[in-house]
Amino acid sequence: MPVNLKRIYDQAEQTDGVRILVDRVWPRGVSKDKAQLDHWLKEIGPSNELRKWFGHDPDKYDEFKRNYKEELAEGKQQEELQKLKDLTKEHDKLTLLFSAKDEEHNQARVLKEILDRQL
């Protein structure tokens, strides 16, 4: 079962299954009720330094992806990644939520690649 991706600003749907926010910072303008989250894995998001450096610049995406994967290999981020992997094994439907406008160049896409390889 592939992991789905969706912007948190998009309408929640029954087909989303378990909804998991993977941003370190709460998305602007979204209430907790409207988000309809099952989990917020705050610590899985890229560090503030990496996030600010990247700035969602598509030209920096490959380097961002390498650096982010390095971050995910240790500490709190590694623990949160393991939680996410466990959730993919426990549930049939899972959607990673993110707030970035760029749907192709963001941390949720990196996480999806990691999870899809394990499934």
Backbone hydrogen bonds in HBPLUS format (Angstrom, degrees):
<---DONOR---> <-ACCEPTOR-->    atom                        ^
c    i                          cat <-CA-CA->   ^        H-A-AA   ^      H-
h    n   atom  resd res      DA  || num        DHA   H-A  angle D-A-AA Bond
n    s   type  num  typ     dist DA aas  dist angle  dist       angle   num
A0004-ASN N   A0094-LEU O   3.05 MM  90  6.26 173.3  2.06 161.1 159.0     1
A0096-LEU N   A0004-ASN O   2.80 MM  92  6.15 164.6  1.83 158.0 153.6     2
A0006-LYS N   A0096-LEU O   3.02 MM  90  6.31 141.9  2.17 167.0 166.1     3
A0098-PHE N   A0006-LYS O   3.18 MM  92  6.59 144.2  2.31 146.3 155.0     4
A0010-ASP N   A0007-ARG O   3.04 MM   3  5.53 162.4  2.07 114.1 119.8     5
A0008-ILE N   A0098-PHE O   2.83 MM  90  5.54 156.3  1.88 145.8 149.8     6
A0016-ASP N   A0013-GLU O   3.02 MM   3  5.48 163.3  2.05 113.7 119.0     7
A0017-GLY N   A0014-GLN O   3.38 MM   3  6.27 160.4  2.42 121.2 123.9     8
A0018-VAL N   A0093-LYS O   3.00 MM  75  6.13 167.8  2.02 132.7 128.8     9
A0095-THR N   A0018-VAL O   2.84 MM  77  6.10 166.1  1.86 167.0 164.9    10
A0038-ASP N   A0019-ARG O   2.86 MM  19  5.23 166.5  1.88 146.1 148.4    11
A0039-HIS N   A0019-ARG O   3.17 MM  20  6.57 149.9  2.26 156.9 158.6    12
A0020-ILE N   A0095-THR O   2.96 MM  75  6.21 166.8  1.98 170.9 171.9    13
A0097-LEU N   A0020-ILE O   2.69 MM  77  5.71 168.5  1.71 150.3 149.8    14
A0021-LEU N   A0039-HIS O   2.98 MM  18  6.39 158.3  2.02 154.1 153.2    15
A0041-LEU N   A0021-LEU O   2.99 MM  20  6.14 147.1  2.10 166.4 171.3    16
A0022-VAL N   A0097-LEU O   3.04 MM  75  6.09 167.1  2.06 165.1 161.4    17
A0035-ALA N   A0031-SER O   3.00 MM   4  6.19 149.8  2.09 149.6 158.0    18
A0036-GLN N   A0033-ASP O   3.28 MM   3  5.58 137.1  2.48 103.4 113.4    19
A0044-ILE N   A0041-LEU O   3.17 MM   3  5.66 154.6  2.24 111.6 119.2    20
A0045-GLY N   A0042-LYS O   3.33 MM   3  5.99 160.4  2.37 115.3 120.2    21
A0051-ARG N   A0047-SER O   2.84 MM   4  6.01 168.3  1.86 160.1 164.1    22
A0052-LYS N   A0048-ASN O   2.92 MM   4  6.00 163.8  1.94 148.3 152.4    23
A0053-TRP N   A0049-GLU O   2.96 MM   4  6.10 159.2  2.00 146.7 153.0    24
A0054-PHE N   A0050-LEU O   2.92 MM   4  6.04 167.0  1.93 153.9 157.1    25
A0055-GLY N   A0051-ARG O   3.04 MM   4  6.19 173.1  2.05 152.3 154.3    26
A0057-ASP N   A0054-PHE O   3.05 MM   3  5.95 153.8  2.12 131.2 134.7    27
A0060-LYS N   A0057-ASP O   2.83 MM   3  5.47 153.9  1.89 123.0 131.1    28
A0061-TYR N   A0058-PRO O   3.21 MM   3  5.07 162.5  2.24 102.2 107.4    29
A0064-PHE N   A0060-LYS O   2.84 MM   4  5.99 158.8  1.88 157.8 165.0    30
A0065-LYS N   A0061-TYR O   2.76 MM   4  5.94 163.2  1.78 158.4 162.0    31
A0066-ARG N   A0062-ASP O   3.13 MM   4  6.40 158.8  2.18 144.4 149.0    32
A0067-ASN N   A0063-GLU O   2.97 MM   4  6.18 170.8  1.97 154.2 156.7    33
A0068-TYR N   A0064-PHE O   2.74 MM   4  5.87 157.4  1.79 155.8 162.9    34
A0069-LYS N   A0065-LYS O   3.01 MM   4  6.14 161.3  2.04 147.2 151.8    35
A0070-GLU N   A0066-ARG O   3.11 MM   4  6.40 147.5  2.22 143.3 152.3    36
A0071-GLU N   A0067-ASN O   3.01 MM   4  6.36 154.2  2.08 145.2 151.9    37
A0072-LEU N   A0068-TYR O   2.91 MM   4  6.23 151.0  2.00 150.2 158.7    38
A0073-ALA N   A0070-GLU O   3.13 MM   3  5.31 155.0  2.20 104.7 112.5    39
A0074-GLU N   A0071-GLU O   3.32 MM   3  6.06 167.3  2.34 122.2 122.4    40
A0078-GLN N   A0074-GLU O   3.20 MM   4  4.87 150.0  2.30 114.9 117.3    41
A0078-GLN N   A0075-GLY O   3.07 MM   3  5.40 122.5  2.41 103.5 117.1    42
A0079-GLU N   A0075-GLY O   3.16 MM   4  6.56 154.3  2.22 148.4 155.9    43
A0080-GLU N   A0076-LYS O   2.91 MM   4  6.20 161.2  1.95 154.9 159.5    44
A0081-LEU N   A0077-GLN O   2.89 MM   4  6.08 152.5  1.97 144.4 152.3    45
A0082-GLN N   A0078-GLN O   3.00 MM   4  6.26 152.9  2.07 145.7 152.6    46
A0083-LYS N   A0079-GLU O   3.03 MM   4  6.40 151.4  2.11 144.3 152.2    47
A0084-LEU N   A0080-GLU O   2.91 MM   4  6.22 156.5  1.97 148.6 154.8    48
A0085-LYS N   A0081-LEU O   2.87 MM   4  6.17 157.8  1.92 150.3 156.3    49
A0086-ASP N   A0082-GLN O   2.91 MM   4  6.14 156.8  1.96 148.2 154.5    50
A0087-LEU N   A0083-LYS O   2.92 MM   4  6.22 151.9  2.00 147.5 155.3    51
A0088-THR N   A0084-LEU O   3.07 MM   4  6.41 148.2  2.18 147.2 155.2    52
A0089-LYS N   A0086-ASP O   3.07 MM   3  5.19 131.0  2.32  97.7 111.0    53
A0090-GLU N   A0086-ASP O   3.07 MM   4  6.35 135.4  2.27 142.8 155.5    54
A0090-GLU N   A0087-LEU O   3.17 MM   3  5.00 128.2  2.45  91.4 105.0    55
A0091-HIS N   A0087-LEU O   3.12 MM   4  6.16 138.0  2.30 150.1 157.4    56
A0111-LEU N   A0107-GLN O   2.96 MM   4  6.26 162.8  1.99 154.4 158.6    57
A0112-LYS N   A0108-ALA O   2.86 MM   4  6.07 155.1  1.92 146.9 154.0    58
A0113-GLU N   A0109-ARG O   3.07 MM   4  6.34 157.2  2.13 146.0 151.0    59
A0114-ILE N   A0110-VAL O   3.13 MM   4  6.47 157.7  2.18 149.3 155.0    60
A0115-LEU N   A0111-LEU O   2.90 MM   4  6.16 166.0  1.92 156.3 159.9    61
A0116-ASP N   A0112-LYS O   2.77 MM   4  5.87 162.6  1.80 156.8 161.6    62
A0117-ARG N   A0113-GLU O   3.23 MM   4  6.33 145.7  2.36 139.8 147.2    63
A0118-GLN N   A0115-LEU O   3.05 MM   3  5.22 130.1  2.31  99.3 112.5    64
A0119-LEU N   A0115-LEU O   3.23 MM   4  6.52 138.0  2.42 146.8 157.7    65
